[in-house]
Amino acid sequence: MADPAHPTVSPPSVSLGSGAARRLRELSTAEGRELMLRVSVEGGGCSGFSYIFDLVETAEPEDVRIERDGAAMLVDDVSLPFLTNAEIDFVDELVGAQFKVTNPNAASSCGCGVSFSI
């Protein structure tokens, strides 16, 4: 359900993939409470910036809420420009299962996929 104190970007400049939405619903069901994925960008990491993922129950005042298929992702207003046109999804690959960012703004990224440069 949308929260008027935390606007939903319309149309979203960053999207939540169907795999990420499905995984968030699974985690919420397993925990017995609604969990949202908070995605932020911080300086640091081997390529200059790092993606930070957190599972939270409540939004912060500066968060923008992005919804898909009954799941929600939160992005703070400072991180949002770094994620313009990016998609956050959940992948289950041979090397492991994780939330993953496909970011067209990243000029380069490290092998782990967690840090990037612009």
Biopython code that builds the backbone (N, CA, C, O; Angstrom):
import numpy as np
from Bio.PDB.StructureBuilder import StructureBuilder

atoms = [
    (1, "MET", "N", (0.838, -1.168, 0.000)),
    (1, "MET", "CA", (0.000, 0.000, 0.000)),
    (1, "MET", "C", (0.892, 1.243, 0.000)),
    (1, "MET", "O", (1.882, 1.301, 0.728)),
    (2, "ALA", "N", (0.540, 2.222, -0.809)),
    (2, "ALA", "CA", (1.325, 3.446, -0.912)),
    (2, "ALA", "C", (1.243, 4.249, 0.381)),
    (2, "ALA", "O", (0.215, 4.263, 1.059)),
    (3, "ASP", "N", (2.323, 4.902, 0.700)),
    (3, "ASP", "CA", (2.407, 5.708, 1.908)),
    (3, "ASP", "C", (2.510, 7.169, 1.477)),
    (3, "ASP", "O", (3.498, 7.530, 0.836)),
    (4, "PRO", "N", (1.531, 8.037, 1.798)),
    (4, "PRO", "CA", (1.559, 9.420, 1.347)),
    (4, "PRO", "C", (2.780, 10.198, 1.833)),
    (4, "PRO", "O", (3.183, 11.166, 1.189)),
    (5, "ALA", "N", (3.368, 9.799, 2.941)),
    (5, "ALA", "CA", (4.555, 10.488, 3.449)),
    (5, "ALA", "C", (5.801, 10.124, 2.644)),
    (5, "ALA", "O", (6.811, 10.823, 2.721)),
    (6, "HIS", "N", (5.739, 9.038, 1.872)),
    (6, "HIS", "CA", (6.870, 8.580, 1.063)),
    (6, "HIS", "C", (6.376, 8.366, -0.355)),
    (6, "HIS", "O", (5.880, 7.289, -0.686)),
    (7, "PRO", "N", (6.509, 9.391, -1.201)),
    (7, "PRO", "CA", (5.923, 9.334, -2.531)),
    (7, "PRO", "C", (6.506, 8.208, -3.389)),
    (7, "PRO", "O", (7.670, 7.831, -3.258)),
    (8, "THR", "N", (5.654, 7.693, -4.263)),
    (8, "THR", "CA", (6.082, 6.737, -5.266)),
    (8, "THR", "C", (6.485, 7.545, -6.485)),
    (8, "THR", "O", (5.734, 8.421, -6.916)),
    (9, "VAL", "N", (7.657, 7.270, -7.054)),
    (9, "VAL", "CA", (8.109, 7.966, -8.243)),
    (9, "VAL", "C", (7.195, 7.547, -9.385)),
    (9, "VAL", "O", (6.921, 6.360, -9.559)),
    (10, "SER", "N", (6.726, 8.512, -10.159)),
    (10, "SER", "CA", (5.806, 8.185, -11.240)),
    (10, "SER", "C", (6.175, 8.987, -12.475)),
    (10, "SER", "O", (6.029, 10.209, -12.444)),
    (11, "PRO", "N", (6.641, 8.387, -13.551)),
    (11, "PRO", "CA", (7.032, 6.984, -13.607)),
    (11, "PRO", "C", (8.380, 6.798, -12.914)),
    (11, "PRO", "O", (9.180, 7.732, -12.859)),
    (12, "PRO", "N", (8.636, 5.613, -12.388)),
    (12, "PRO", "CA", (9.884, 5.406, -11.646)),
    (12, "PRO", "C", (11.109, 5.591, -12.538)),
    (12, "PRO", "O", (11.140, 5.116, -13.673)),
    (13, "SER", "N", (12.104, 6.276, -12.019)),
    (13, "SER", "CA", (13.352, 6.424, -12.752)),
    (13, "SER", "C", (14.248, 5.216, -12.498)),
    (13, "SER", "O", (15.245, 5.016, -13.191)),
    (14, "VAL", "N", (13.889, 4.422, -11.512)),
    (14, "VAL", "CA", (14.581, 3.166, -11.215)),
    (14, "VAL", "C", (13.486, 2.125, -11.044)),
    (14, "VAL", "O", (12.421, 2.418, -10.502)),
    (15, "SER", "N", (13.752, 0.910, -11.508)),
    (15, "SER", "CA", (12.684, -0.088, -11.452)),
    (15, "SER", "C", (13.073, -1.294, -10.596)),
    (15, "SER", "O", (14.245, -1.624, -10.415)),
    (16, "LEU", "N", (12.033, -1.924, -10.087)),
    (16, "LEU", "CA", (12.163, -3.145, -9.311)),
    (16, "LEU", "C", (11.800, -4.290, -10.238)),
    (16, "LEU", "O", (10.680, -4.344, -10.745)),
    (17, "GLY", "N", (12.734, -5.208, -10.466)),
    (17, "GLY", "CA", (12.496, -6.332, -11.360)),
    (17, "GLY", "C", (11.530, -7.341, -10.766)),
    (17, "GLY", "O", (11.314, -7.368, -9.554)),
    (18, "SER", "N", (10.951, -8.170, -11.623)),
    (18, "SER", "CA", (9.973, -9.155, -11.159)),
    (18, "SER", "C", (10.603, -10.175, -10.212)),
    (18, "SER", "O", (9.946, -10.616, -9.269)),
    (19, "GLY", "N", (11.862, -10.560, -10.442)),
    (19, "GLY", "CA", (12.540, -11.502, -9.546)),
    (19, "GLY", "C", (12.756, -10.904, -8.165)),
    (19, "GLY", "O", (12.628, -11.599, -7.158)),
    (20, "ALA", "N", (13.085, -9.615, -8.113)),
    (20, "ALA", "CA", (13.271, -8.944, -6.824)),
    (20, "ALA", "C", (11.943, -8.820, -6.096)),
    (20, "ALA", "O", (11.881, -9.018, -4.883)),
    (21, "ALA", "N", (10.878, -8.493, -6.824)),
    (21, "ALA", "CA", (9.560, -8.388, -6.201)),
    (21, "ALA", "C", (9.141, -9.740, -5.628)),
    (21, "ALA", "O", (8.636, -9.818, -4.508)),
    (22, "ARG", "N", (9.352, -10.794, -6.398)),
    (22, "ARG", "CA", (9.001, -12.144, -5.931)),
    (22, "ARG", "C", (9.798, -12.503, -4.683)),
    (22, "ARG", "O", (9.235, -13.028, -3.722)),
    (23, "ARG", "N", (11.102, -12.228, -4.685)),
    (23, "ARG", "CA", (11.950, -12.557, -3.529)),
    (23, "ARG", "C", (11.534, -11.753, -2.297)),
    (23, "ARG", "O", (11.531, -12.289, -1.188)),
    (24, "LEU", "N", (11.187, -10.494, -2.470)),
    (24, "LEU", "CA", (10.736, -9.679, -1.334)),
    (24, "LEU", "C", (9.439, -10.220, -0.749)),
    (24, "LEU", "O", (9.273, -10.237, 0.471)),
    (25, "ARG", "N", (8.516, -10.663, -1.602)),
    (25, "ARG", "CA", (7.279, -11.263, -1.095)),
    (25, "ARG", "C", (7.581, -12.551, -0.334)),
    (25, "ARG", "O", (6.979, -12.805, 0.710)),
    (26, "GLU", "N", (8.512, -13.373, -0.847)),
    (26, "GLU", "CA", (8.896, -14.614, -0.160)),
    (26, "GLU", "C", (9.493, -14.316, 1.209)),
    (26, "GLU", "O", (9.143, -14.966, 2.193)),
    (27, "LEU", "N", (10.391, -13.339, 1.279)),
    (27, "LEU", "CA", (11.023, -12.968, 2.543)),
    (27, "LEU", "C", (9.994, -12.414, 3.531)),
    (27, "LEU", "O", (10.043, -12.721, 4.722)),
    (28, "SER", "N", (9.068, -11.602, 3.035)),
    (28, "SER", "CA", (8.018, -11.047, 3.893)),
    (28, "SER", "C", (7.135, -12.151, 4.451)),
    (28, "SER", "O", (6.782, -12.129, 5.630)),
    (29, "THR", "N", (6.776, -13.116, 3.613)),
    (29, "THR", "CA", (5.950, -14.239, 4.058)),
    (29, "THR", "C", (6.692, -15.055, 5.108)),
    (29, "THR", "O", (6.118, -15.425, 6.132)),
    (30, "ALA", "N", (7.961, -15.333, 4.856)),
    (30, "ALA", "CA", (8.756, -16.127, 5.803)),
    (30, "ALA", "C", (8.909, -15.424, 7.147)),
    (30, "ALA", "O", (8.927, -16.074, 8.192)),
    (31, "GLU", "N", (9.018, -14.099, 7.122)),
    (31, "GLU", "CA", (9.194, -13.315, 8.351)),
    (31, "GLU", "C", (7.866, -12.971, 9.018)),
    (31, "GLU", "O", (7.840, -12.610, 10.195)),
    (32, "GLY", "N", (6.767, -13.080, 8.277)),
    (32, "GLY", "CA", (5.464, -12.738, 8.834)),
    (32, "GLY", "C", (5.236, -11.249, 8.981)),
    (32, "GLY", "O", (4.410, -10.829, 9.791)),
    (33, "ARG", "N", (5.949, -10.445, 8.217)),
    (33, "ARG", "CA", (5.814, -8.986, 8.244)),
    (33, "ARG", "C", (6.306, -8.436, 6.910)),
    (33, "ARG", "O", (7.123, -9.058, 6.231)),
    (34, "GLU", "N", (5.799, -7.265, 6.546)),
    (34, "GLU", "CA", (6.225, -6.673, 5.279)),
    (34, "GLU", "C", (7.663, -6.178, 5.377)),
    (34, "GLU", "O", (8.013, -5.404, 6.268)),
    (35, "LEU", "N", (8.481, -6.640, 4.450)),
    (35, "LEU", "CA", (9.859, -6.170, 4.346)),
    (35, "LEU", "C", (10.018, -5.441, 3.018)),
    (35, "LEU", "O", (9.500, -5.878, 1.990)),
    (36, "MET", "N", (10.734, -4.335, 3.053)),
    (36, "MET", "CA", (11.028, -3.569, 1.848)),
    (36, "MET", "C", (12.536, -3.582, 1.632)),
    (36, "MET", "O", (13.314, -3.667, 2.582)),
    (37, "LEU", "N", (12.931, -3.498, 0.374)),
    (37, "LEU", "CA", (14.347, -3.444, 0.036)),
    (37, "LEU", "C", (14.768, -1.992, -0.062)),
    (37, "LEU", "O", (14.256, -1.254, -0.904)),
    (38, "ARG", "N", (15.698, -1.571, 0.791)),
    (38, "ARG", "CA", (16.262, -0.231, 0.683)),
    (38, "ARG", "C", (17.563, -0.351, -0.106)),
    (38, "ARG", "O", (18.447, -1.140, 0.228)),
    (39, "VAL", "N", (17.651, 0.443, -1.147)),
    (39, "VAL", "CA", (18.847, 0.480, -1.985)),
    (39, "VAL", "C", (19.429, 1.878, -1.884)),
    (39, "VAL", "O", (18.730, 2.872, -2.084)),
    (40, "SER", "N", (20.706, 1.943, -1.575)),
    (40, "SER", "CA", (21.372, 3.244, -1.520)),
    (40, "SER", "C", (22.740, 3.140, -2.177)),
    (40, "SER", "O", (23.264, 2.049, -2.402)),
    (41, "VAL", "N", (23.300, 4.298, -2.477)),
    (41, "VAL", "CA", (24.624, 4.386, -3.096)),
    (41, "VAL", "C", (25.499, 5.184, -2.152)),
    (41, "VAL", "O", (25.120, 6.264, -1.699)),
    (42, "GLU", "N", (26.674, 4.647, -1.859)),
    (42, "GLU", "CA", (27.630, 5.337, -0.987)),
    (42, "GLU", "C", (28.978, 5.406, -1.678)),
    (42, "GLU", "O", (29.304, 4.559, -2.509)),
    (43, "GLY", "N", (29.760, 6.421, -1.331)),
    (43, "GLY", "CA", (31.115, 6.521, -1.838)),
    (43, "GLY", "C", (31.960, 5.420, -1.234)),
    (43, "GLY", "O", (31.814, 5.097, -0.056)),
    (44, "GLY", "N", (32.851, 4.836, -2.037)),
    (44, "GLY", "CA", (33.720, 3.769, -1.552)),
    (44, "GLY", "C", (33.658, 2.570, -2.465)),
    (44, "GLY", "O", (33.075, 2.631, -3.547)),
    (45, "GLY", "N", (34.249, 1.497, -2.037)),
    (45, "GLY", "CA", (34.310, 0.311, -2.885)),
    (45, "GLY", "C", (35.481, 0.413, -3.843)),
    (45, "GLY", "O", (36.123, 1.458, -3.939)),
    (46, "CYS", "N", (35.756, -0.655, -4.542)),
    (46, "CYS", "CA", (36.935, -0.689, -5.398)),
    (46, "CYS", "C", (36.774, 0.140, -6.673)),
    (46, "CYS", "O", (37.766, 0.401, -7.352)),
    (47, "SER", "N", (35.551, 0.561, -7.019)),
    (47, "SER", "CA", (35.334, 1.337, -8.238)),
    (47, "SER", "C", (34.845, 2.758, -7.983)),
    (47, "SER", "O", (34.577, 3.478, -8.944)),
    (48, "GLY", "N", (34.719, 3.192, -6.738)),
    (48, "GLY", "CA", (34.335, 4.562, -6.433)),
    (48, "GLY", "C", (33.023, 4.706, -5.687)),
    (48, "GLY", "O", (32.927, 5.513, -4.763)),
    (49, "PHE", "N", (32.005, 3.938, -6.069)),
    (49, "PHE", "CA", (30.702, 3.951, -5.399)),
    (49, "PHE", "C", (30.300, 2.522, -5.104)),
    (49, "PHE", "O", (30.716, 1.596, -5.801)),
    (50, "SER", "N", (29.486, 2.338, -4.066)),
    (50, "SER", "CA", (29.001, 1.010, -3.699)),
    (50, "SER", "C", (27.492, 1.015, -3.540)),
    (50, "SER", "O", (26.904, 1.986, -3.064)),
    (51, "TYR", "N", (26.881, -0.083, -3.944)),
    (51, "TYR", "CA", (25.459, -0.287, -3.696)),
    (51, "TYR", "C", (25.299, -0.903, -2.310)),
    (51, "TYR", "O", (26.019, -1.835, -1.951)),
    (52, "ILE", "N", (24.373, -0.391, -1.552)),
    (52, "ILE", "CA", (24.062, -0.919, -0.224)),
    (52, "ILE", "C", (22.621, -1.424, -0.251)),
    (52, "ILE", "O", (21.708, -0.691, -0.630)),
    (53, "PHE", "N", (22.424, -2.678, 0.153)),
    (53, "PHE", "CA", (21.097, -3.285, 0.209)),
    (53, "PHE", "C", (20.741, -3.561, 1.659)),
    (53, "PHE", "O", (21.570, -4.037, 2.435)),
    (54, "ASP", "N", (19.507, -3.259, 2.016)),
    (54, "ASP", "CA", (19.033, -3.478, 3.377)),
    (54, "ASP", "C", (17.568, -3.893, 3.323)),
    (54, "ASP", "O", (16.810, -3.375, 2.504)),
    (55, "LEU", "N", (17.167, -4.809, 4.175)),
    (55, "LEU", "CA", (15.760, -5.162, 4.316)),
    (55, "LEU", "C", (15.225, -4.411, 5.522)),
    (55, "LEU", "O", (15.754, -4.537, 6.627)),
    (56, "VAL", "N", (14.164, -3.622, 5.304)),
    (56, "VAL", "CA", (13.628, -2.771, 6.365)),
    (56, "VAL", "C", (12.106, -2.885, 6.419)),
    (56, "VAL", "O", (11.465, -3.328, 5.466)),
    (57, "GLU", "N", (11.550, -2.476, 7.551)),
    (57, "GLU", "CA", (10.093, -2.468, 7.723)),
    (57, "GLU", "C", (9.486, -1.087, 7.533)),
    (57, "GLU", "O", (8.306, -0.967, 7.201)),
    (58, "THR", "N", (10.280, -0.044, 7.740)),
    (58, "THR", "CA", (9.753, 1.316, 7.649)),
    (58, "THR", "C", (10.635, 2.169, 6.751)),
    (58, "THR", "O", (11.838, 1.942, 6.628)),
    (59, "ALA", "N", (10.012, 3.145, 6.134)),
    (59, "ALA", "CA", (10.725, 4.070, 5.256)),
    (59, "ALA", "C", (11.235, 5.263, 6.055)),
    (59, "ALA", "O", (10.685, 5.618, 7.097)),
    (60, "GLU", "N", (12.279, 5.860, 5.552)),
    (60, "GLU", "CA", (12.816, 7.098, 6.115)),
    (60, "GLU", "C", (12.165, 8.272, 5.381)),
    (60, "GLU", "O", (11.658, 8.100, 4.272)),
    (61, "PRO", "N", (12.173, 9.458, 5.985)),
    (61, "PRO", "CA", (11.524, 10.614, 5.346)),
    (61, "PRO", "C", (12.041, 10.920, 3.934)),
    (61, "PRO", "O", (11.277, 11.393, 3.093)),
    (62, "GLU", "N", (13.309, 10.661, 3.669)),
    (62, "GLU", "CA", (13.884, 10.998, 2.364)),
    (62, "GLU", "C", (13.756, 9.864, 1.335)),
    (62, "GLU", "O", (14.273, 9.985, 0.224)),
    (63, "ASP", "N", (13.086, 8.782, 1.685)),
    (63, "ASP", "CA", (12.948, 7.641, 0.783)),
    (63, "ASP", "C", (11.854, 7.847, -0.255)),
    (63, "ASP", "O", (10.796, 8.405, 0.037)),
    (64, "VAL", "N", (12.124, 7.391, -1.458)),
    (64, "VAL", "CA", (11.129, 7.296, -2.518)),
    (64, "VAL", "C", (10.760, 5.821, -2.608)),
    (64, "VAL", "O", (11.633, 4.954, -2.624)),
    (65, "ARG", "N", (9.471, 5.546, -2.667)),
    (65, "ARG", "CA", (8.968, 4.167, -2.680)),
    (65, "ARG", "C", (8.647, 3.754, -4.112)),
    (65, "ARG", "O", (7.944, 4.470, -4.826)),
    (66, "ILE", "N", (9.158, 2.609, -4.527)),
    (66, "ILE", "CA", (8.906, 2.048, -5.848)),
    (66, "ILE", "C", (8.280, 0.681, -5.637)),
    (66, "ILE", "O", (8.839, -0.161, -4.935)),
    (67, "GLU", "N", (7.119, 0.459, -6.246)),
    (67, "GLU", "CA", (6.374, -0.773, -6.012)),
    (67, "GLU", "C", (6.247, -1.606, -7.280)),
    (67, "GLU", "O", (6.239, -1.091, -8.398)),
    (68, "ARG", "N", (6.148, -2.915, -7.060)),
    (68, "ARG", "CA", (5.864, -3.842, -8.153)),
    (68, "ARG", "C", (5.284, -5.121, -7.561)),
    (68, "ARG", "O", (5.841, -5.685, -6.618)),
    (69, "ASP", "N", (4.190, -5.565, -8.104)),
    (69, "ASP", "CA", (3.586, -6.855, -7.752)),
    (69, "ASP", "C", (3.455, -7.073, -6.243)),
    (69, "ASP", "O", (3.706, -8.174, -5.751)),
    (70, "GLY", "N", (3.067, -6.042, -5.519)),
    (70, "GLY", "CA", (2.863, -6.182, -4.082)),
    (70, "GLY", "C", (4.121, -6.090, -3.244)),
    (70, "GLY", "O", (4.074, -6.349, -2.041)),
    (71, "ALA", "N", (5.248, -5.729, -3.846)),
    (71, "ALA", "CA", (6.516, -5.570, -3.111)),
    (71, "ALA", "C", (6.977, -4.115, -3.267)),
    (71, "ALA", "O", (6.569, -3.419, -4.197)),
    (72, "ALA", "N", (7.831, -3.671, -2.341)),
    (72, "ALA", "CA", (8.290, -2.281, -2.380)),
    (72, "ALA", "C", (9.799, -2.185, -2.189)),
    (72, "ALA", "O", (10.414, -2.953, -1.450)),
    (73, "MET", "N", (10.363, -1.208, -2.890)),
    (73, "MET", "CA", (11.783, -0.871, -2.769)),
    (73, "MET", "C", (11.841, 0.600, -2.385)),
    (73, "MET", "O", (11.018, 1.397, -2.833)),
    (74, "LEU", "N", (12.802, 0.952, -1.565)),
    (74, "LEU", "CA", (13.006, 2.324, -1.124)),
    (74, "LEU", "C", (14.367, 2.806, -1.602)),
    (74, "LEU", "O", (15.361, 2.086, -1.504)),
    (75, "VAL", "N", (14.406, 4.026, -2.118)),
    (75, "VAL", "CA", (15.665, 4.647, -2.535)),
    (75, "VAL", "C", (15.672, 6.058, -1.974)),
    (75, "VAL", "O", (14.718, 6.809, -2.174)),
    (76, "ASP", "N", (16.733, 6.425, -1.276)),
    (76, "ASP", "CA", (16.801, 7.782, -0.729)),
    (76, "ASP", "C", (17.040, 8.777, -1.857)),
    (76, "ASP", "O", (17.592, 8.432, -2.902)),
    (77, "ASP", "N", (16.618, 10.012, -1.629)),
    (77, "ASP", "CA", (16.679, 11.018, -2.685)),
    (77, "ASP", "C", (18.099, 11.370, -3.125)),
    (77, "ASP", "O", (18.279, 11.871, -4.235)),
    (78, "VAL", "N", (19.101, 11.127, -2.302)),
    (78, "VAL", "CA", (20.494, 11.379, -2.687)),
    (78, "VAL", "C", (21.000, 10.288, -3.634)),
    (78, "VAL", "O", (21.762, 10.579, -4.556)),
    (79, "SER", "N", (20.585, 9.041, -3.416)),
    (79, "SER", "CA", (21.020, 7.916, -4.247)),
    (79, "SER", "C", (20.279, 7.836, -5.572)),
    (79, "SER", "O", (20.795, 7.285, -6.545)),
    (80, "LEU", "N", (19.078, 8.381, -5.611)),
    (80, "LEU", "CA", (18.217, 8.248, -6.784)),
    (80, "LEU", "C", (18.890, 8.679, -8.093)),
    (80, "LEU", "O", (18.757, 7.958, -9.081)),
    (81, "PRO", "N", (19.607, 9.813, -8.159)),
    (81, "PRO", "CA", (20.240, 10.196, -9.427)),
    (81, "PRO", "C", (21.291, 9.180, -9.920)),
    (81, "PRO", "O", (21.496, 9.041, -11.126)),
    (82, "PHE", "N", (21.944, 8.486, -9.007)),
    (82, "PHE", "CA", (22.934, 7.481, -9.405)),
    (82, "PHE", "C", (22.268, 6.241, -9.998)),
    (82, "PHE", "O", (22.921, 5.443, -10.670)),
    (83, "LEU", "N", (20.972, 6.081, -9.750)),
    (83, "LEU", "CA", (20.245, 4.886, -10.182)),
    (83, "LEU", "C", (19.239, 5.172, -11.293)),
    (83, "LEU", "O", (18.380, 4.336, -11.573)),
    (84, "THR", "N", (19.331, 6.337, -11.928)),
    (84, "THR", "CA", (18.407, 6.681, -13.001)),
    (84, "THR", "C", (18.438, 5.618, -14.093)),
    (84, "THR", "O", (19.498, 5.283, -14.621)),
    (85, "ASN", "N", (17.260, 5.094, -14.421)),
    (85, "ASN", "CA", (17.064, 4.054, -15.447)),
    (85, "ASN", "C", (17.677, 2.704, -15.088)),
    (85, "ASN", "O", (17.784, 1.830, -15.948)),
    (86, "ALA", "N", (18.075, 2.523, -13.844)),
    (86, "ALA", "CA", (18.626, 1.239, -13.402)),
    (86, "ALA", "C", (17.496, 0.288, -13.032)),
    (86, "ALA", "O", (16.380, 0.721, -12.743)),
    (87, "GLU", "N", (17.788, -1.004, -13.041)),
    (87, "GLU", "CA", (16.837, -2.009, -12.579)),
    (87, "GLU", "C", (17.487, -2.817, -11.472)),
    (87, "GLU", "O", (18.624, -3.269, -11.605)),
    (88, "ILE", "N", (16.765, -2.994, -10.389)),
    (88, "ILE", "CA", (17.218, -3.831, -9.284)),
    (88, "ILE", "C", (16.409, -5.111, -9.371)),
    (88, "ILE", "O", (15.179, -5.082, -9.335)),
    (89, "ASP", "N", (17.105, -6.237, -9.484)),
    (89, "ASP", "CA", (16.427, -7.522, -9.599)),
    (89, "ASP", "C", (17.102, -8.518, -8.671)),
    (89, "ASP", "O", (18.097, -8.198, -8.020)),
    (90, "PHE", "N", (16.563, -9.713, -8.616)),
    (90, "PHE", "CA", (17.133, -10.788, -7.819)),
    (90, "PHE", "C", (17.534, -11.894, -8.773)),
    (90, "PHE", "O", (16.728, -12.337, -9.592)),
    (91, "VAL", "N", (18.773, -12.339, -8.671)),
    (91, "VAL", "CA", (19.266, -13.406, -9.543)),
    (91, "VAL", "C", (19.715, -14.584, -8.695)),
    (91, "VAL", "O", (20.278, -14.415, -7.613)),
    (92, "ASP", "N", (19.459, -15.760, -9.200)),
    (92, "ASP", "CA", (19.877, -17.003, -8.539)),
    (92, "ASP", "C", (20.745, -17.742, -9.543)),
    (92, "ASP", "O", (20.242, -18.445, -10.419)),
    (93, "GLU", "N", (22.061, -17.574, -9.405)),
    (93, "GLU", "CA", (23.023, -18.127, -10.346)),
    (93, "GLU", "C", (23.903, -19.145, -9.656)),
    (93, "GLU", "O", (23.825, -19.331, -8.442)),
    (94, "LEU", "N", (24.729, -19.793, -10.425)),
    (94, "LEU", "CA", (25.647, -20.801, -9.904)),
    (94, "LEU", "C", (26.539, -20.247, -8.792)),
    (94, "LEU", "O", (26.852, -20.950, -7.831)),
    (95, "VAL", "N", (26.947, -18.976, -8.930)),
    (95, "VAL", "CA", (27.833, -18.356, -7.937)),
    (95, "VAL", "C", (27.096, -17.871, -6.703)),
    (95, "VAL", "O", (27.728, -17.488, -5.719)),
    (96, "GLY", "N", (25.759, -17.880, -6.738)),
    (96, "GLY", "CA", (24.982, -17.476, -5.570)),
    (96, "GLY", "C", (23.748, -16.690, -5.947)),
    (96, "GLY", "O", (23.567, -16.293, -7.099)),
    (97, "ALA", "N", (22.913, -16.475, -4.972)),
    (97, "ALA", "CA", (21.686, -15.719, -5.151)),
    (97, "ALA", "C", (21.862, -14.353, -4.494)),
    (97, "ALA", "O", (22.371, -14.250, -3.378)),
    (98, "GLN", "N", (21.431, -13.297, -5.207)),
    (98, "GLN", "CA", (21.626, -11.955, -4.677)),
    (98, "GLN", "C", (20.768, -10.939, -5.403)),
    (98, "GLN", "O", (20.306, -11.175, -6.519)),
    (99, "PHE", "N", (20.560, -9.796, -4.747)),
    (99, "PHE", "CA", (19.965, -8.664, -5.431)),
    (99, "PHE", "C", (21.059, -8.075, -6.309)),
    (99, "PHE", "O", (22.217, -7.986, -5.900)),
    (100, "LYS", "N", (20.682, -7.673, -7.518)),
    (100, "LYS", "CA", (21.663, -7.205, -8.492)),
    (100, "LYS", "C", (21.155, -5.934, -9.159)),
    (100, "LYS", "O", (19.966, -5.806, -9.448)),
    (101, "VAL", "N", (22.064, -4.997, -9.402)),
    (101, "VAL", "CA", (21.723, -3.736, -10.054)),
    (101, "VAL", "C", (22.243, -3.764, -11.482)),
    (101, "VAL", "O", (23.423, -4.029, -11.713)),
    (102, "THR", "N", (21.370, -3.492, -12.437)),
    (102, "THR", "CA", (21.775, -3.261, -13.823)),
    (102, "THR", "C", (21.647, -1.764, -14.026)),
    (102, "THR", "O", (20.543, -1.229, -14.130)),
    (103, "ASN", "N", (22.798, -1.091, -14.081)),
    (103, "ASN", "CA", (22.836, 0.369, -14.065)),
    (103, "ASN", "C", (23.479, 0.902, -15.346)),
    (103, "ASN", "O", (24.689, 0.767, -15.527)),
    (104, "PRO", "N", (22.682, 1.509, -16.243)),
    (104, "PRO", "CA", (23.248, 2.040, -17.487)),
    (104, "PRO", "C", (24.146, 3.258, -17.268)),
    (104, "PRO", "O", (24.855, 3.667, -18.188)),
    (105, "ASN", "N", (24.131, 3.843, -16.071)),
    (105, "ASN", "CA", (24.970, 5.005, -15.764)),
    (105, "ASN", "C", (26.389, 4.618, -15.371)),
    (105, "ASN", "O", (27.289, 5.458, -15.388)),
    (106, "ALA", "N", (26.593, 3.365, -15.021)),
    (106, "ALA", "CA", (27.907, 2.927, -14.545)),
    (106, "ALA", "C", (28.867, 2.798, -15.728)),
    (106, "ALA", "O", (28.626, 2.018, -16.650)),
    (107, "ALA", "N", (29.944, 3.561, -15.693)),
    (107, "ALA", "CA", (30.960, 3.484, -16.742)),
    (107, "ALA", "C", (31.757, 2.198, -16.607)),
    (107, "ALA", "O", (32.202, 1.624, -17.601)),
    (108, "SER", "N", (31.930, 1.754, -15.380)),
    (108, "SER", "CA", (32.626, 0.488, -15.119)),
    (108, "SER", "C", (32.161, -0.029, -13.769)),
    (108, "SER", "O", (31.645, 0.723, -12.941)),
    (109, "SER", "N", (32.352, -1.312, -13.564)),
    (109, "SER", "CA", (32.011, -1.904, -12.274)),
    (109, "SER", "C", (33.041, -2.981, -11.950)),
    (109, "SER", "O", (33.780, -3.441, -12.820)),
    (110, "CYS", "N", (33.072, -3.365, -10.692)),
    (110, "CYS", "CA", (34.030, -4.390, -10.270)),
    (110, "CYS", "C", (33.446, -5.771, -10.550)),
    (110, "CYS", "O", (32.274, -5.892, -10.906)),
    (111, "GLY", "N", (34.233, -6.774, -10.395)),
    (111, "GLY", "CA", (33.806, -8.140, -10.648)),
    (111, "GLY", "C", (32.701, -8.613, -9.742)),
    (111, "GLY", "O", (31.898, -9.457, -10.140)),
    (112, "CYS", "N", (32.635, -8.087, -8.521)),
    (112, "CYS", "CA", (31.600, -8.523, -7.584)),
    (112, "CYS", "C", (30.247, -7.893, -7.877)),
    (112, "CYS", "O", (29.226, -8.365, -7.375)),
    (113, "GLY", "N", (30.222, -6.817, -8.696)),
    (113, "GLY", "CA", (28.967, -6.172, -9.044)),
    (113, "GLY", "C", (28.406, -5.268, -7.974)),
    (113, "GLY", "O", (27.288, -4.773, -8.115)),
    (114, "VAL", "N", (29.152, -5.036, -6.904)),
    (114, "VAL", "CA", (28.649, -4.215, -5.807)),
    (114, "VAL", "C", (29.163, -2.784, -5.892)),
    (114, "VAL", "O", (28.539, -1.880, -5.336)),
    (115, "SER", "N", (30.283, -2.552, -6.572)),
    (115, "SER", "CA", (30.776, -1.190, -6.697)),
    (115, "SER", "C", (30.883, -0.809, -8.178)),
    (115, "SER", "O", (30.994, -1.664, -9.057)),
    (116, "PHE", "N", (30.847, 0.500, -8.417)),
    (116, "PHE", "CA", (30.841, 0.993, -9.790)),
    (116, "PHE", "C", (31.429, 2.395, -9.849)),
    (116, "PHE", "O", (31.624, 3.040, -8.819)),
    (117, "SER", "N", (31.709, 2.857, -11.054)),
    (117, "SER", "CA", (32.143, 4.238, -11.261)),
    (117, "SER", "C", (31.266, 4.857, -12.336)),
    (117, "SER", "O", (30.658, 4.159, -13.147)),
    (118, "ILE", "N", (31.215, 6.176, -12.323)),
    (118, "ILE", "CA", (30.392, 6.903, -13.301)),
    (118, "ILE", "C", (31.304, 7.687, -14.203)),
    (118, "ILE", "O", (30.834, 8.379, -15.106)),
]
sb = StructureBuilder()
sb.init_structure("model")
sb.init_model(0)
sb.init_chain("A")
sb.init_seg("    ")
for serial, (resi, resn, name, xyz) in enumerate(atoms, 1):
    if name == "N":
        sb.init_residue(resn, " ", resi, " ")
    sb.init_atom(name, np.array(xyz, "f"), 0.0, 1.0, " ", f" {name:<3s}", serial, name[0])
structure = sb.get_structure()
